[in-house]
Amino acid sequence: MGCFYRIFLNIQHFCSISYLSYIHSSLYTIKSLNQESAILFKISKKPISSWSFSFSSQEENALTTFRENYPDVKLFIALICHRDGVCCLSEKQLWTIIDPSEGLAKQRVSVKRELRGSYYVKGTGRVPLEQTVPQNNWPDVILSTSNNL
């Protein structure tokens, strides 16, 4: 997976990637020195903007199980926009654009990007993310020690 290749290119020290298949087939953890993050990958095969991503009950259950087993690990949703790039949202960002009272299953996230621009993200009910997501933030955002996301 090309997404992992970019992680290894950007790290200057030891890094390990673990596949959490016992929770979900698209969930991984990344450990680097004192930093650990988890990533749930979602893929859109639509070749051009805008890309739409929906969540299943299996993904909702996986995130609940993950949170129960790894309460202190930062969680990200990597929205792979065909060959355009990866729009990576933190769990906190995701919950700002979807309706938490409805749960995650069957909710949608829409991502679009103009030529040479950042990603614009909208959730259920067309609720926009407060800021755009730079195309070049992957994979640095998952390895950041910042707690802002």
C-alpha positions in Angstrom: 0.0 0.0 0.0 1.5 3.3 -1.1 0.2 5.1 2.0 2.6 3.1 4.2 5.5 3.8 1.9 5.0 7.6 2.5 5.2 6.9 6.3 8.5 5.2 6.0 9.9 8.0 3.8 9.0 10.6 6.4 10.4 8.9 9.5 13.9 9.4 10.6 13.9 6.7 13.2 12.4 3.3 14.0 8.7 2.7 13.2 6.5 -0.3 13.4 3.1 -0.9 11.8 0.7 -3.4 13.2 -2.3 -4.8 11.5 -5.4 -4.9 13.8 -7.3 -7.5 11.8 -8.9 -8.9 14.9 -10.8 -5.5 15.2 -11.2 -4.5 11.5 -9.6 -5.4 8.2 -8.6 -1.8 7.5 -7.3 -0.8 10.9 -3.6 -0.4 11.7 -1.4 1.1 14.4 1.8 3.0 13.8 4.4 3.2 16.6 7.4 5.5 16.5 9.5 6.2 19.6 7.0 7.5 22.2 4.2 8.1 19.7 1.4 5.7 18.8 -1.5 6.3 16.4 -4.1 4.2 14.8 -5.5 4.6 11.3 -8.7 3.3 9.7 -8.4 3.4 6.0 -11.3 4.1 3.7 -10.9 4.1 -0.1 -12.8 5.8 -2.9 -12.2 4.5 -6.4 -13.8 7.5 -8.1 -11.1 9.0 -10.2 -11.9 12.7 -9.7 -13.2 15.0 -7.0 -15.5 14.9 -5.2 -15.2 11.6 -3.3 -17.8 10.1 -1.0 -17.2 7.8 2.0 -19.8 6.0 4.0 -19.4 4.1 7.2 -20.7 0.6 8.0 -21.9 -0.9 11.2 -18.7 -3.1 11.2 -16.6 0.1 11.1 -18.6 1.7 13.9 -18.2 -1.5 16.0 -14.5 -1.5 15.2 -14.0 2.0 16.4 -15.9 1.3 19.6 -13.8 -1.8 20.2 -10.6 0.0 19.4 -11.5 2.9 21.8 -12.2 0.3 24.6 -8.9 -1.5 24.1 -6.7 1.5 23.2 -8.2 4.5 25.1 -5.0 6.6 24.9 -4.0 6.1 21.3 -4.8 8.8 18.8 -7.1 7.6 16.0 -7.3 8.8 12.5 -9.5 8.1 9.5 -7.4 8.1 6.3 -9.7 8.8 3.3 -7.9 7.6 0.3 -9.2 9.7 -2.6 -8.4 7.4 -5.5 -4.9 8.4 -6.8 -5.2 12.0 -5.7 -4.0 11.6 -2.2 -5.0 10.9 1.4 -7.3 13.2 3.3 -6.5 12.3 6.9 -8.9 13.3 9.7 -8.5 12.8 13.4 -11.2 11.1 15.3 -12.0 14.5 16.9 -12.4 16.2 13.5 -14.6 13.4 12.2 -17.0 13.8 15.1 -17.3 17.5 14.4 -18.9 16.9 11.0 -21.1 13.9 11.6 -24.1 13.6 13.9 -22.9 11.8 17.1 -26.5 11.1 18.1 -26.9 8.9 15.0 -23.8 6.9 15.5 -21.2 6.4 12.8 -22.9 3.7 10.7 -24.6 4.9 7.5 -23.2 8.4 7.8 -21.3 10.0 4.9 -18.3 12.2 4.5 -17.7 14.0 1.2 -14.2 15.2 0.2 -13.4 17.5 -2.7 -10.2 19.3 -3.9 -9.6 21.9 -6.5 -6.5 21.8 -8.6 -3.4 22.5 -6.4 -5.7 23.1 -3.4 -6.4 21.6 0.0 -9.2 19.1 0.7 -12.6 20.4 1.7 -14.5 18.0 3.9 -18.2 17.9 4.7 -20.1 15.4 6.8 -23.7 14.3 7.2 -26.1 17.2 6.5 -23.3 18.9 4.6 -21.7 20.1 7.9 -18.2 21.4 6.8 -15.0 20.8 8.6 -13.8 24.1 10.1 -10.5 24.1 8.2 -9.3 22.6 5.0 -7.0 19.6 5.1 -3.7 20.2 3.3 -2.9 17.6 0.7 0.6 17.3 2.0 -0.3 16.6 5.6 -0.2 12.8 5.1 1.5 11.1 6.8 3.0 13.7 9.1 -0.3 14.4 10.9 -0.4 10.8 12.3 3.1 11.0 13.6 2.8 14.5 15.2 3.1 14.7 18.9 0.6 17.6 18.9 -2.7 17.0 20.8 -4.5 19.7 18.8 -6.2 17.2 16.5 
